[in-house]
């Protein structure tokens, strides 16, 4: 691939230099100008000529390659060599920039999401550990996973207790407790205690490898967009060729002036040369992309802008995309006879001893309330359950229902929290209350979803979170279609189902786990606050990480396509007038130049106005 890119760049640079030196200087003698133009033309236009020839053999000739080949060969036939080479140059420069950006993005995505381990620490019979390549690990090996290390391979915990950060796999920030007998997935980060993990799947079958393969397969399945200029040329090309052929043959048969009418037909082909068309559409996209960047929306190419106008569904990840991805105290509900402030202060005093995200959110909330916390003693953190400590002479328990059951504390009949994690508190062996901690919606989420729906576009959500949490967010925002408890590869399958149901899909996410589905979506969009892999995999990046950027991007796409069509209609209208004038004998090659260069300049002005629209 790199060799192919290097060869393409070499021919582009050399061809451009030969053309510019021949056209702009006197370094090339006039006798050698034609050979020099031919060399430049072949270097710059070889790919176009080859594609045109291959399509003719496939009996599908009418695309932009055939159009440029016929027009430029016609230009050579009547001696307008610079025009022929310039068309090929404009085409090659645009393609080179686009291909370079796409290839760079794909390579960085693969590198960023590759969480496959190089080695594992194999536990030997004598208790020592040996570092071995991960690919050499076999089912039954026991790997030692230290605090801060990733789980190297899928397996089962045979010794130890810990909390695992699975956000790279599920996108959800709440750590998952594991203990002896728990199944663990490679790619998770061990956060609190040393684990001994018995390998159940080799590297080739583990989760980290599956995620990487999912990205590659999703990118391969991504629909290929039929470019606007290609669609248009299927009509324009045969029409131009037919008119030129008729011009050369029919009048010649009547008048016998073959030389005059063949020359006129070739001039017509030069006038019809697609230079202005090749420029007018990209100019519109460049202006649209520039206008979007002023609003914090980064499009990585014109294809994404074009495809957005055809979107039938916008699909969101939940955590970090629709929600802020943080934890806040949503509700404090004390038991009968207890004061809310007292219960919350005792709980926050105990939670000072933990680094768990939920514990930190409780402490932060206590600081915001201006509470004075006590100093906990005899603190015991029970992995996957919660904390036990003494505060101001009181035995305090703070944790989930498992902790309450462990200490045989009966809980009153309580309605389950509609959304979020429940933290129960017991003081001196008596239930004292509960705190509900939840992620929060982004401020603009509800209005953004409403704006998308008003465009007639379906909204959906794919998340690794629970069905209850997903349904709650959907009910608050008005999202139409909800699918929960999904792993990365599940999201790709669900995306394909949504595409079949609603048409082209746009996916908006922010995590490493979203990279496969971002790569597989018709248009992938990432929040800039998310993981590097998501940002690199996306076609669009929302720099301010706001949900409201989604309807703005859809609007900008429609405006860009409208201006692109205006430019095409204008370019063709002027070109048509010049063609008619040419047949009537009133248009010279200067008229043909205006039909290309002049129209292109006016299209620039029409496109640039997007940059000043508010």
C-alpha positions as CSV (number, residue, x, y, z in Angstrom):
1,X,0.0,0.0,0.0
2,X,2.8,2.4,0.9
3,X,4.6,1.6,-2.3
4,X,1.5,2.3,-4.3
5,X,1.0,5.7,-2.5
6,X,4.7,6.6,-3.1
7,X,4.4,5.7,-6.8
8,X,1.2,7.8,-7.2
9,X,2.8,10.8,-5.4
10,X,5.9,10.5,-7.7
11,X,3.9,10.6,-10.9
12,X,1.8,13.5,-9.6
13,X,4.8,15.6,-8.6
14,X,6.8,14.9,-11.8
15,X,3.8,15.3,-14.1
16,X,3.0,18.7,-12.5
17,X,6.5,20.0,-12.8
18,X,6.8,18.9,-16.4
19,X,3.4,20.7,-17.2
20,X,4.3,23.9,-15.3
21,X,7.8,24.2,-16.8
22,X,6.5,23.6,-20.3
23,X,3.5,26.0,-20.0
24,X,4.9,28.8,-17.9
25,X,8.6,29.0,-19.0
26,X,10.7,29.0,-22.2
27,X,12.9,26.2,-20.9
28,X,11.3,23.7,-23.3
29,X,11.9,24.4,-26.9
30,X,8.7,24.7,-29.0
31,X,9.7,21.6,-31.0
32,X,9.6,19.6,-27.8
33,X,6.5,21.1,-26.2
34,X,4.1,18.5,-27.6
35,X,6.2,15.5,-26.3
36,X,6.5,17.3,-23.0
37,X,2.8,17.8,-22.7
38,X,2.2,14.2,-23.7
39,X,4.6,13.0,-20.9
40,X,2.8,15.2,-18.4
41,X,-0.6,14.1,-19.6
42,X,0.3,10.4,-19.3
43,X,1.9,10.8,-15.9
44,X,-1.1,12.7,-14.5
45,X,-3.9,11.0,-16.4
46,X,-2.8,7.3,-16.6
47,X,-5.2,6.2,-13.9
48,X,-8.1,8.1,-15.5
49,X,-7.3,6.6,-18.9
50,X,-6.9,3.1,-17.5
51,X,-10.2,3.3,-15.6
52,X,-12.0,4.6,-18.7
53,X,-10.6,1.7,-20.7
54,X,-11.5,-0.9,-18.1
55,X,-15.1,0.5,-17.8
56,X,-15.4,0.3,-21.6
57,X,-14.4,-3.4,-21.5
58,X,-17.0,-3.9,-18.7
59,X,-19.6,-2.1,-20.9
60,X,-20.0,0.6,-18.3
61,X,-18.2,3.4,-19.9
62,X,-20.2,6.5,-18.9
63,X,-18.5,8.0,-15.8
64,X,-16.3,11.0,-15.1
65,X,-13.2,9.0,-16.3
66,X,-14.6,8.5,-19.7
67,X,-15.7,12.1,-19.9
68,X,-12.3,13.5,-19.0
69,X,-10.6,11.0,-21.3
70,X,-12.7,11.9,-24.4
71,X,-12.5,15.7,-23.7
72,X,-8.8,15.7,-23.1
73,X,-8.0,13.5,-26.1
74,X,-10.2,15.9,-28.1
75,X,-8.2,18.8,-26.8
76,X,-5.0,17.2,-27.9
77,X,-6.5,16.5,-31.3
78,X,-7.1,20.3,-32.0
79,X,-3.8,21.4,-30.4
80,X,-5.1,22.7,-27.0
81,X,-2.5,20.7,-25.0
82,X,-2.4,22.8,-21.8
83,X,-6.2,22.4,-21.4
84,X,-6.0,18.6,-21.6
85,X,-3.1,18.4,-19.1
86,X,-4.8,20.9,-16.7
87,X,-8.0,18.8,-16.4
88,X,-6.0,15.7,-15.4
89,X,-3.9,17.8,-12.9
90,X,-7.0,19.2,-11.2
91,X,-8.5,15.7,-11.0
92,X,-5.3,14.1,-9.6
93,X,-4.7,16.7,-6.9
94,X,-8.2,16.3,-5.5
95,X,-8.0,12.5,-5.5
96,X,-4.6,12.5,-3.9
97,X,-5.6,14.7,-1.0
98,X,-8.8,12.7,-0.4
99,X,-7.0,9.3,-0.5
100,X,-4.2,10.5,1.8
101,X,-6.6,11.6,4.5
102,X,-8.6,8.4,4.3
103,X,-5.6,6.1,4.5
104,X,-4.1,8.0,7.4
105,X,-7.3,7.8,9.3
106,X,-7.6,4.0,8.8
107,X,-4.1,3.4,10.0
108,X,-4.5,5.5,13.1
109,X,-7.8,3.8,14.0
110,X,-6.3,0.3,13.8
111,X,-3.3,1.4,15.9
112,X,-5.4,3.3,18.5
113,X,-7.9,0.5,19.2
114,X,-5.4,-2.4,19.2
115,X,-5.4,-3.4,22.9
116,X,-3.9,-6.9,22.2
117,X,-1.2,-7.6,24.8
118,X,2.4,-8.4,23.8
119,X,3.0,-10.6,26.8
120,X,1.3,-12.3,29.8
121,X,2.8,-13.1,33.2
122,X,2.3,-16.9,33.4
123,X,2.1,-18.3,37.0
124,X,4.3,-21.3,37.4
125,X,3.8,-24.3,39.8
126,X,6.5,-23.0,42.2
127,X,4.6,-19.6,42.5
128,X,7.0,-17.7,40.3
129,X,6.0,-15.8,37.2
130,X,7.4,-16.1,33.7
131,X,6.8,-13.5,30.9
132,X,5.7,-15.2,27.7
133,X,4.3,-13.9,24.4
134,X,0.6,-13.6,24.5
135,X,0.2,-15.5,21.3
136,X,2.0,-18.5,22.9
137,X,-0.5,-18.6,25.9
138,X,-2.7,-21.7,25.8
139,X,-6.0,-22.6,27.4
140,X,-5.4,-23.5,31.1
141,X,-2.5,-21.1,31.7
142,X,-2.9,-18.9,34.7
143,X,-2.0,-15.2,34.2
144,X,-1.1,-12.9,37.0
145,X,-2.8,-9.5,36.5
146,X,-1.4,-6.7,38.6
147,X,-3.3,-3.5,39.6
148,X,-3.3,-1.2,36.6
149,X,-2.7,-4.0,34.0
150,X,-5.2,-5.0,31.4
151,X,-6.7,-8.5,31.4
152,X,-4.6,-10.0,28.7
153,X,-6.8,-12.8,27.6
154,X,-10.4,-13.9,28.2
155,X,-10.6,-16.1,31.3
156,X,-11.9,-17.0,34.7
157,X,-10.6,-15.6,38.0
158,X,-9.2,-18.4,40.1
159,X,-7.8,-16.2,42.9
160,X,-8.3,-12.6,44.1
161,X,-11.0,-9.8,44.2
162,X,-10.9,-6.6,42.3
163,X,-12.9,-4.0,40.4
164,X,-12.5,-4.0,36.6
165,X,-12.7,-0.9,34.4
166,X,-14.6,-2.3,31.4
167,X,-15.2,1.1,29.7
168,X,-13.0,0.3,26.8
169,X,-15.3,-2.6,26.0
170,X,-18.8,-1.5,27.0
171,X,-18.4,2.3,27.2
172,X,-19.9,2.3,30.7
173,X,-17.9,4.0,33.5
174,X,-19.1,2.0,36.5
175,X,-16.4,-0.5,37.5
176,X,-17.4,-4.2,37.6
177,X,-16.6,-6.3,40.7
178,X,-15.0,-9.7,40.1
179,X,-14.0,-12.5,42.4
180,X,-13.1,-16.2,42.3
181,X,-15.2,-17.8,39.6
182,X,-15.9,-14.6,37.7
183,X,-15.5,-14.6,33.9
184,X,-13.4,-11.6,32.7
185,X,-12.8,-10.2,29.2
186,X,-9.5,-9.2,27.8
187,X,-9.1,-5.4,27.5
188,X,-10.6,-4.7,30.9
189,X,-8.3,-2.8,33.3
190,X,-7.7,-4.3,36.8
191,X,-8.0,-1.4,39.3
192,X,-7.9,-2.5,42.9
193,X,-6.4,-6.0,43.6
194,X,-4.1,-8.6,42.1
195,X,-5.9,-11.3,40.1
196,X,-5.0,-14.8,39.0
197,X,-6.8,-15.5,35.7
198,X,-7.1,-18.9,34.1
199,X,-7.0,-18.5,30.3
200,X,-10.2,-19.8,28.6
201,X,-9.6,-18.5,25.1
202,X,-6.3,-18.0,23.1
203,X,-5.4,-14.5,21.8
204,X,-6.9,-15.2,18.4
205,X,-10.4,-15.7,20.0
206,X,-10.2,-13.2,22.9
207,X,-12.3,-10.0,23.1
208,X,-9.4,-7.6,22.2
209,X,-8.9,-9.4,18.9
210,X,-12.6,-9.5,18.2
211,X,-12.9,-5.7,18.6
212,X,-10.0,-5.1,16.1
213,X,-11.5,-7.6,13.6
214,X,-14.9,-5.9,14.0
215,X,-13.4,-2.6,13.0
216,X,-11.8,-4.0,9.9
217,X,-14.9,-6.0,8.8
218,X,-17.2,-3.0,9.5
219,X,-15.1,-0.7,7.3
220,X,-15.1,-3.3,4.6
221,X,-19.0,-3.5,4.8
222,X,-19.4,0.2,4.8
223,X,-21.5,1.2,1.8
224,X,-19.6,2.9,-1.1
225,X,-21.2,6.2,-1.8
226,X,-22.0,6.9,-5.5
227,X,-20.4,10.3,-5.9
228,X,-22.4,13.2,-7.3
229,X,-20.1,13.9,-10.3
230,X,-20.1,10.2,-11.2
231,X,-23.9,10.0,-11.2
232,X,-24.1,13.2,-13.2
233,X,-21.5,12.1,-15.8
234,X,-23.6,9.1,-16.7
235,X,-26.0,11.4,-18.3
236,X,-23.7,14.2,-19.3
237,X,-21.0,12.1,-20.9
238,X,-23.1,10.1,-23.4
239,X,-25.0,13.3,-24.3
240,X,-21.8,15.2,-25.1
241,X,-20.3,12.4,-27.0
242,X,-23.5,11.8,-29.0
243,X,-23.7,15.5,-29.9
244,X,-20.1,15.7,-30.9
245,X,-20.4,12.6,-33.1
246,X,-23.5,14.0,-34.7
247,X,-21.8,17.3,-35.3
248,X,-18.9,15.6,-37.0
249,X,-20.9,13.2,-39.2
250,X,-24.3,14.7,-40.1
251,X,-23.3,18.1,-41.5
252,X,-20.3,16.5,-43.2
253,X,-22.5,14.1,-45.0
254,X,-24.7,17.0,-46.2
255,X,-21.9,19.5,-47.1
256,X,-18.9,17.3,-47.7
257,X,-16.8,19.6,-45.4
258,X,-15.5,16.9,-43.2
259,X,-12.4,18.7,-42.0
260,X,-14.4,21.8,-40.9
261,X,-17.1,19.8,-39.0
262,X,-14.7,17.4,-37.4
263,X,-12.7,20.4,-36.2
264,X,-16.0,21.9,-34.9
265,X,-16.9,18.7,-33.1
266,X,-13.5,18.5,-31.4
267,X,-13.8,22.2,-30.4
268,X,-17.2,21.3,-28.9
269,X,-15.5,18.5,-26.9
270,X,-13.0,21.0,-25.6
271,X,-15.8,23.5,-24.7
272,X,-17.6,20.6,-22.9
273,X,-14.4,19.7,-21.0
274,X,-15.4,19.0,-17.4
275,X,-12.8,21.3,-15.8
276,X,-15.4,23.7,-14.3
277,X,-17.5,20.8,-13.1
278,X,-14.5,19.1,-11.6
279,X,-13.9,22.3,-9.6
280,X,-17.4,23.5,-8.9
281,X,-18.6,20.6,-6.8
282,X,-15.5,20.3,-4.6
283,X,-15.5,24.0,-4.0
284,X,-19.0,23.7,-2.6
285,X,-17.9,21.0,-0.2
286,X,-14.8,22.9,0.9
287,X,-16.9,25.9,1.7
288,X,-19.4,23.7,3.6
289,X,-16.6,22.0,5.5
290,X,-15.1,25.4,6.3
291,X,-18.5,26.8,7.5
292,X,-18.9,23.7,9.7
293,X,-15.5,24.1,11.3
294,X,-16.5,27.6,12.4
295,X,-19.3,26.0,14.4
296,X,-17.0,23.3,15.9
297,X,-18.0,20.6,13.4
298,X,-15.1,18.9,11.7
299,X,-15.9,17.0,8.5
300,X,-13.0,14.8,7.3
301,X,-14.1,14.9,3.7
302,X,-16.8,15.8,1.2
303,X,-18.2,12.2,1.1
304,X,-19.5,12.5,4.6
305,X,-21.2,15.9,3.8
306,X,-22.9,14.3,0.8
307,X,-24.1,11.2,2.6
308,X,-25.6,13.1,5.5
309,X,-28.4,14.4,3.3
310,X,-29.5,10.8,2.8
311,X,-29.6,9.8,6.4
312,X,-32.7,7.9,7.5
313,X,-31.7,7.4,11.2
314,X,-29.3,9.0,13.7
315,X,-28.0,6.4,16.1
316,X,-26.4,7.4,19.5
317,X,-24.3,5.8,22.0
318,X,-25.5,6.7,25.5
319,X,-22.7,7.4,28.0
320,X,-20.5,10.4,27.1
321,X,-22.6,11.2,24.0
322,X,-26.2,11.9,25.2
323,X,-25.1,11.9,28.8
324,X,-22.1,13.6,30.4
325,X,-20.5,10.4,31.5
326,X,-20.1,11.5,35.1
327,X,-21.7,10.6,38.4
328,X,-23.8,13.0,40.5
329,X,-26.0,12.5,43.5
330,X,-29.5,12.4,42.1
331,X,-31.5,11.7,45.2
332,X,-31.0,11.2,49.0
333,X,-33.9,9.4,50.7
334,X,-33.4,8.9,54.5
335,X,-35.2,6.3,56.5
336,X,-38.2,7.4,58.7
337,X,-37.0,9.4,61.7
338,X,-33.6,10.3,60.2
339,X,-32.4,13.6,58.8
340,X,-31.2,13.7,55.2
341,X,-28.2,15.8,56.1
342,X,-27.1,13.4,58.9
343,X,-27.4,10.3,56.7
344,X,-25.6,11.9,53.8
345,X,-22.7,13.3,56.0
346,X,-22.0,9.9,57.6
347,X,-22.0,8.2,54.1
348,X,-19.7,10.8,52.7
349,X,-17.4,10.4,55.7
350,X,-17.0,6.7,55.0
351,X,-16.7,7.2,51.2
352,X,-13.6,9.4,51.7
353,X,-11.6,6.1,52.1
354,X,-12.5,4.8,48.6
355,X,-11.3,5.8,45.0
356,X,-14.4,4.3,43.4
357,X,-16.1,6.8,41.0
358,X,-19.4,6.5,43.0
359,X,-17.5,7.2,46.2
360,X,-15.8,10.3,44.7
361,X,-19.2,11.6,43.5
362,X,-20.6,11.4,47.0
363,X,-17.7,13.2,48.6
364,X,-17.8,15.9,45.9
365,X,-21.6,16.4,46.5
366,X,-20.9,16.8,50.3
367,X,-18.3,19.5,49.6
368,X,-20.8,21.3,47.4
369,X,-23.3,21.1,50.3
370,X,-20.7,22.5,52.7
371,X,-20.9,19.5,55.0
372,X,-18.1,18.9,57.6
373,X,-17.1,15.2,57.3
374,X,-15.9,13.0,60.1
375,X,-12.7,10.9,60.0
376,X,-13.4,7.2,59.3
377,X,-11.5,4.5,61.2
378,X,-11.3,0.7,60.8
379,X,-12.2,1.0,57.2
380,X,-12.9,-2.2,55.3
381,X,-13.5,-2.1,51.6
382,X,-15.3,-5.2,50.4
383,X,-14.9,-5.6,46.6
384,X,-18.1,-5.5,44.7
385,X,-20.1,-4.7,47.9
386,X,-19.1,-1.5,49.5
387,X,-17.5,0.0,52.6
388,X,-17.6,-0.6,56.4
389,X,-16.1,1.9,58.9
390,X,-16.6,3.6,62.2
391,X,-17.4,7.3,62.1
392,X,-17.9,9.3,65.3
393,X,-18.5,6.2,67.3
394,X,-21.1,4.8,64.9
395,X,-20.7,1.6,62.8
396,X,-21.6,2.7,59.3
397,X,-22.2,0.5,56.2
398,X,-22.3,2.1,52.7
399,X,-22.8,-0.1,49.7
400,X,-25.1,-2.1,47.5
401,X,-27.8,-4.6,48.5
402,X,-25.2,-7.4,48.6
403,X,-23.5,-5.6,51.5
404,X,-26.8,-5.3,53.3
405,X,-27.6,-9.0,52.8
406,X,-24.1,-9.9,53.9
407,X,-24.7,-8.2,57.3
408,X,-28.3,-9.6,57.4
409,X,-29.8,-6.1,57.4
410,X,-33.5,-6.1,56.2
411,X,-34.4,-3.3,53.8
412,X,-37.8,-1.8,53.9
413,X,-40.0,-2.1,50.8
414,X,-38.6,0.5,48.4
415,X,-39.4,1.4,44.8
416,X,-36.5,0.7,42.6
417,X,-34.6,3.8,41.4
418,X,-35.9,4.8,38.0
419,X,-32.3,5.5,36.8
420,X,-28.9,5.1,38.4
421,X,-27.0,3.2,41.0
422,X,-28.4,2.7,44.5
423,X,-26.1,3.2,47.6
424,X,-27.7,1.9,50.8
425,X,-26.6,3.2,54.2
426,X,-26.9,1.4,57.6
427,X,-25.9,2.9,61.0
428,X,-25.4,0.8,64.1
429,X,-27.1,-2.2,62.5
430,X,-30.2,-0.3,61.3
431,X,-31.2,0.8,57.8
432,X,-30.7,4.6,57.6
433,X,-31.5,5.5,54.0
434,X,-30.3,5.3,50.4
435,X,-28.6,7.6,47.9
436,X,-29.3,7.4,44.1
437,X,-26.3,8.3,41.9
438,X,-26.7,8.6,38.2
439,X,-25.2,10.0,35.0
440,X,-26.7,13.2,33.8
441,X,-28.2,14.3,30.5
442,X,-26.3,16.9,28.5
443,X,-28.2,20.2,28.6
444,X,-28.9,20.3,24.9
445,X,-29.8,16.6,24.4
446,X,-33.6,17.0,24.5
447,X,-33.7,19.9,22.1
448,X,-31.3,18.2,19.7
449,X,-33.3,15.0,19.5
450,X,-36.4,17.0,18.9
451,X,-34.7,18.9,16.1
452,X,-33.5,15.7,14.4
453,X,-37.0,14.2,14.7
454,X,-38.5,17.4,13.1
455,X,-36.4,16.6,10.0
456,X,-38.2,13.3,9.6
457,X,-35.2,11.3,10.7
458,X,-35.5,8.4,13.2
459,X,-33.4,8.5,16.4
460,X,-32.0,5.4,18.0
461,X,-29.7,4.4,20.8
462,X,-27.2,1.5,21.1
463,X,-25.6,1.1,24.6
464,X,-23.8,-1.4,26.7
465,X,-25.8,-0.2,29.7
466,X,-28.9,-1.9,31.2
467,X,-32.2,-1.9,29.4
468,X,-33.8,0.0,32.4
469,X,-31.2,2.8,32.2
470,X,-31.5,3.0,28.4
471,X,-35.3,3.2,28.5
472,X,-35.1,6.0,31.1
473,X,-32.8,8.1,28.9
474,X,-35.0,7.4,25.9
475,X,-38.1,8.5,27.7
476,X,-36.4,11.8,28.8
477,X,-35.1,12.6,25.3
478,X,-37.7,11.2,23.0
479,X,-35.5,8.7,21.3
480,X,-37.5,6.3,19.1
481,X,-35.6,3.0,19.1
482,X,-33.5,1.6,22.0
483,X,-31.2,-1.4,22.1
484,X,-29.2,-2.1,25.3
485,X,-26.7,-4.5,26.9
486,X,-24.6,-4.6,23.8
487,X,-20.9,-5.4,23.3
488,X,-18.9,-3.7,20.5
489,X,-19.5,-6.5,18.0
490,X,-23.2,-6.6,19.0
491,X,-23.5,-2.9,18.1
492,X,-22.2,-3.5,14.6
493,X,-24.9,-6.2,14.0
494,X,-27.6,-3.9,15.4
495,X,-26.4,-1.1,13.2
496,X,-26.8,-3.3,10.2
497,X,-30.4,-4.1,11.3
498,X,-31.1,-0.4,11.7
499,X,-29.8,0.3,8.3
500,X,-32.1,-2.4,6.8
501,X,-35.0,-0.9,8.7
502,X,-34.5,2.9,8.3
503,X,-32.0,3.3,5.4
504,X,-28.6,5.1,5.7
505,X,-27.5,5.6,9.3
506,X,-25.3,8.1,11.1
507,X,-23.7,6.8,14.4
508,X,-22.6,9.2,17.1
509,X,-20.3,7.9,19.8
510,X,-17.2,8.7,21.9
511,X,-15.5,5.5,23.2
512,X,-12.9,3.0,22.0
513,X,-15.7,0.4,22.1
514,X,-17.6,2.6,19.5
515,X,-14.8,2.4,16.9
516,X,-16.2,-0.7,15.1
517,X,-19.6,0.8,14.7
518,X,-18.2,4.2,13.7
519,X,-16.3,2.5,11.0
520,X,-19.3,0.6,9.8
521,X,-21.8,3.5,9.8
522,X,-22.7,5.3,6.6
523,X,-21.5,8.4,8.5
524,X,-19.6,8.0,11.8
525,X,-19.5,11.0,14.2
526,X,-17.5,11.3,17.4
527,X,-17.5,13.7,20.4
528,X,-14.1,15.3,20.6
529,X,-14.1,14.6,24.4
530,X,-14.1,10.9,23.7
531,X,-11.3,8.3,23.0
532,X,-8.7,9.0,20.4
533,X,-9.8,5.8,18.5
534,X,-13.3,7.1,18.2
535,X,-12.2,10.5,16.9
536,X,-9.9,8.9,14.4
537,X,-12.5,6.4,13.2
538,X,-15.2,9.0,12.7
539,X,-16.1,10.9,9.5
540,X,-17.2,13.8,11.5
541,X,-15.9,15.2,14.9
542,X,-17.9,17.5,17.1
543,X,-15.3,19.6,18.7
544,X,-17.5,21.0,21.5
545,X,-19.0,17.6,22.3
546,X,-22.5,18.9,22.1
547,X,-25.5,16.9,20.9
548,X,-26.9,20.0,19.2
549,X,-24.0,19.7,16.7
550,X,-25.8,16.7,15.1
551,X,-28.8,18.7,13.7
552,X,-26.4,21.5,12.8
553,X,-24.3,19.1,10.7
554,X,-27.5,17.7,9.0
555,X,-28.5,21.3,8.1
556,X,-25.0,22.2,6.8
557,X,-25.1,19.1,4.6
558,X,-28.3,20.1,3.0
559,X,-27.1,23.7,2.4
560,X,-23.8,22.4,1.0
561,X,-25.6,20.1,-1.5
562,X,-28.0,22.9,-2.5
563,X,-25.1,25.2,-3.4
564,X,-23.3,22.3,-5.2
565,X,-26.3,21.8,-7.4
566,X,-26.6,25.6,-8.0
567,X,-23.0,25.6,-9.1
568,X,-23.5,22.6,-11.5
569,X,-26.6,24.2,-13.0
570,X,-24.9,27.5,-13.5
571,X,-21.7,25.9,-14.9
572,X,-23.8,23.9,-17.4
573,X,-26.0,26.8,-18.3
574,X,-23.1,29.0,-19.2
575,X,-21.3,26.1,-21.0
576,X,-24.5,25.4,-22.9
577,X,-24.7,29.0,-24.1
578,X,-21.0,28.9,-25.2
579,X,-21.7,25.6,-27.0
580,X,-24.6,27.1,-28.9
581,X,-22.5,30.1,-29.8
582,X,-19.7,27.8,-30.9
583,X,-22.0,26.0,-33.4
584,X,-23.2,29.4,-34.6
585,X,-19.6,30.5,-35.2
586,X,-19.6,33.2,-32.5
587,X,-17.5,31.5,-29.8
588,X,-13.7,31.0,-29.9
589,X,-11.5,29.2,-27.6
590,X,-11.6,32.3,-25.4
591,X,-15.3,31.6,-24.9
592,X,-14.4,28.0,-24.0
593,X,-11.9,29.3,-21.4
594,X,-14.6,31.5,-19.9
595,X,-17.0,28.6,-19.8
596,X,-14.5,26.9,-17.6
597,X,-12.3,29.4,-15.7
598,X,-14.8,32.2,-15.5
599,X,-17.6,29.9,-14.3
600,X,-15.2,28.3,-11.8
601,X,-14.4,31.8,-10.4
602,X,-18.1,32.6,-10.1
603,X,-18.8,29.3,-8.4
604,X,-16.1,30.2,-5.9
605,X,-18.0,33.3,-5.0
606,X,-21.3,31.4,-4.7
607,X,-19.7,28.8,-2.5
608,X,-17.8,31.2,-0.2
609,X,-21.0,32.8,0.9
610,X,-21.6,29.8,3.1
611,X,-18.7,30.9,5.3
612,X,-20.6,34.1,6.1
613,X,-24.0,32.5,6.8
614,X,-24.9,32.5,10.5
